[in-house]
Amino acid sequence: MDEREYAQRFEVEHAHYTEDLDFWRAAAGRLGSPVLDLGSATGRVARALAHDGVEVWALDGSGAMVTQLVRRMESEPAEVRARLRPVCADLRDFALDRHFPLIVMAMNTLQVLTDHDDRLACLRAARRHLAPGGELVFDVALPDPEEITETMGIARQSGYHRDDATRTTLLHTGWYDAFDPATGTLDYTMRVEDHHDDGARSVHFRHHSVHVFPPAELNLLLAHSGLRSVQAMGDFDGSPLEPHSERQIHRCIAAGGAP
Ligand SMILES: C[S@@+](CC[C@H](N)C(=O)[O-])C[C@H]1O[C@@H](n2cnc3c(N)ncnc32)[C@H](O)[C@@H]1O
């Protein structure tokens, strides 16, 4: 995958996904500034919060993503720009001179770390950056191993977005490529087809490898990271995590009180 091309298209390729934004806005409203957005990409969540008046540190390890966020900030109003602080750093090993009442990891970001020790290092680094009483809030998918096996290789529609600025309609399709139950690593492909109003068409493939978390494994990881889940939700509407939920959304605090 060409990192620069992906970063430049990240915003438009994820513009159809907005169902979580009110949830992150409410969390920031409850816990206050500054917010640390871990794996912020080009600022899908960070920019939304900055528009609400929240100061956000947007951390990503991809120089291309951070560069694209900086470029994107140029078209934001000056007061929004002033609230955003892009940081290029590794999720597994970052040290910021700051503690945060809210740290967010949105849109499955924890799943991009396919190595157990990397996930542990990331969550421990997040814990070290929590202000007293602060929360780490993140969402990951709730896997259904049977469904993954049964639908392997089968394409399904996963999104649609009309971009009026470029007079383009984006159609998203996705399929699973491989799943290793021993490691919990899932490989999948997203196919984005651009239909321009003038009839031109282009197709973009994104190959990803992610870790899928059975709930018990996730709870163990949180415990080993010195974090305690105070609320586990199955959806961004706040409904509780159930066996049939599609998501696992955790509000975590430092175990044993203030970090
Ligand atoms: C799923 S995307 C993030 C989506 C974003 N949180 C959102 O809600 O729109 C995962 C991000 O994590 C970043 N990333 C992956 N591995 C990383 C690492 N080791 N350190 C820092 N960032 C990393 C990628 O560059 C990518 O931008």
The ligand as an SDF file (V2000), in Angstrom:
LIG
                    3D

 27 29  0  0  0  0  0  0  0  0999 V2000
   -7.5550    2.3930   12.0890 C   0  0  0  0  0  0  0  0  0  0  0  0
   -6.4570    3.7050   11.7260 S   0  0  0  0  0  0  0  0  0  0  0  0
   -6.9330    5.0050   12.7960 C   0  0  0  0  0  0  0  0  0  0  0  0
   -8.2750    5.5440   12.6760 C   0  0  0  0  0  0  0  0  0  0  0  0
   -8.5360    6.7620   13.5160 C   0  0  0  0  0  0  0  0  0  0  0  0
   -8.3350    6.5190   14.9350 N   0  0  0  0  0  0  0  0  0  0  0  0
   -9.9820    7.1680   13.2810 C   0  0  0  0  0  0  0  0  0  0  0  0
  -10.7960    6.9780   14.1700 O   0  0  0  0  0  0  0  0  0  0  0  0
  -10.2510    7.6580   12.1960 O   0  0  0  0  0  0  0  0  0  0  0  0
   -5.0010    3.2090   12.5930 C   0  0  0  0  0  0  0  0  0  0  0  0
   -3.9210    4.2680   12.6670 C   0  0  0  0  0  0  0  0  0  0  0  0
   -2.8900    3.7780   13.5060 O   0  0  0  0  0  0  0  0  0  0  0  0
   -1.6460    4.1770   12.9680 C   0  0  0  0  0  0  0  0  0  0  0  0
   -0.6270    3.2480   13.4820 N   0  0  0  0  0  0  0  0  0  0  0  0
   -0.4710    1.9370   13.1910 C   0  0  0  0  0  0  0  0  0  0  0  0
    0.5540    1.4190   13.9000 N   0  0  0  0  0  0  0  0  0  0  0  0
    1.0590    2.4270   14.6450 C   0  0  0  0  0  0  0  0  0  0  0  0
    2.1160    2.5320   15.5810 C   0  0  0  0  0  0  0  0  0  0  0  0
    2.8600    1.4730   15.9240 N   0  0  0  0  0  0  0  0  0  0  0  0
    2.3350    3.7260   16.1520 N   0  0  0  0  0  0  0  0  0  0  0  0
    1.5860    4.8150   15.8450 C   0  0  0  0  0  0  0  0  0  0  0  0
    0.5540    4.7760   14.9720 N   0  0  0  0  0  0  0  0  0  0  0  0
    0.3060    3.5990   14.3670 C   0  0  0  0  0  0  0  0  0  0  0  0
   -1.8230    4.1420   11.4700 C   0  0  0  0  0  0  0  0  0  0  0  0
   -0.8970    5.0070   10.8260 O   0  0  0  0  0  0  0  0  0  0  0  0
   -3.2740    4.5970   11.3260 C   0  0  0  0  0  0  0  0  0  0  0  0
   -3.3610    5.9670   11.0870 O   0  0  0  0  0  0  0  0  0  0  0  0
  1  2  1  0
  2  3  1  0
  2 10  1  0
  3  4  1  0
  4  5  1  0
  5  6  1  0
  5  7  1  0
  7  8  2  0
  7  9  1  0
 10 11  1  0
 11 12  1  0
 11 26  1  0
 12 13  1  0
 13 14  1  0
 13 24  1  0
 14 15  1  0
 14 23  1  0
 15 16  2  0
 16 17  1  0
 17 18  1  0
 17 23  2  0
 18 19  1  0
 18 20  2  0
 20 21  1  0
 21 22  2  0
 22 23  1  0
 24 25  1  0
 24 26  1  0
 26 27  1  0
M  CHG  2   2   1   9  -1
M  END
$$$$
